[in-house]
Amino acid sequence: MTEVKLAAVARTEFGKGAARRIRRAHQVPAVLYGHGAAPLHITLPGHETMMALKHANALLTIQMDGTDHLAIVKDIQRDAVRSVIEHVDLLTVVKGEKVTVVVPIRVIGESAPGTIHLLETQSAHIEAEATNLPDNIQVSVEGLEAGVTLRAADLQMPAGVIYLGDPDDVIVAISVPQIEEEPEEDEVGEPTEPVLGADASDEEA
């Protein structure tokens, strides 16, 4: 699990205009909430936050006014066109606390020669300790033959991690790639003389 420290500043201005000013200053508006405490509206450094959020379920240490707050990302709002981070919701956590998150599924290994693998489920809903969240769930397809299907029940979950979906969920299917046949070109034959019918004969009535 990736751990990142971010220095935060309390935010006193709100609204779209204030948010735009924050983003123009290369910072990110955010809110930190959880455990029944009043939400903390904060500003995070833009570049460091962007880099931290590239890691799925990173554990963040939010440093503000001499106090450290452990947190995980609950929601990220991005600009639909530019993919710029517009706002981040952070959930405070404590060591030993269980949380529910979504992590990507990563395929490792190579299936048998002449086969391909199809990742049917891209991510997994899991429960794990907030301070020990996996970056991803790995599934090995090493040497698997065509026709083999791996389901959620076949996943090797890290210690302390529980899969919350249906055990019958299809994760990976091994198959043989379908090769499309190219259409055959029309054969060009020799030109033929027109055949005259009986009504085209030279005989006179």
Secondary structure as GFF3:
##gff-version 3
##sequence-region A 1 205
A	DSSP	beta_strand	3	7	.	.	.	ID=ss1
A	DSSP	beta_strand	9	10	.	.	.	ID=ss2
A	DSSP	alpha_helix	16	24	.	.	.	ID=ss3
A	DSSP	beta_strand	27	34	.	.	.	ID=ss4
A	DSSP	beta_strand	37	45	.	.	.	ID=ss5
A	DSSP	alpha_helix	46	52	.	.	.	ID=ss6
A	DSSP	beta_strand	59	64	.	.	.	ID=ss7
A	DSSP	beta_strand	67	78	.	.	.	ID=ss8
A	DSSP	beta_strand	85	92	.	.	.	ID=ss9
A	DSSP	beta_strand	98	108	.	.	.	ID=ss10
A	DSSP	beta_strand	116	119	.	.	.	ID=ss11
A	DSSP	beta_strand	123	129	.	.	.	ID=ss12
A	DSSP	beta_strand	137	140	.	.	.	ID=ss13
A	DSSP	beta_strand	149	151	.	.	.	ID=ss14
A	DSSP	three_ten_helix	152	154	.	.	.	ID=ss15
A	DSSP	beta_strand	162	163	.	.	.	ID=ss16
A	DSSP	beta_strand	170	175	.	.	.	ID=ss17
A	DSSP	three_ten_helix	198	200	.	.	.	ID=ss18
###
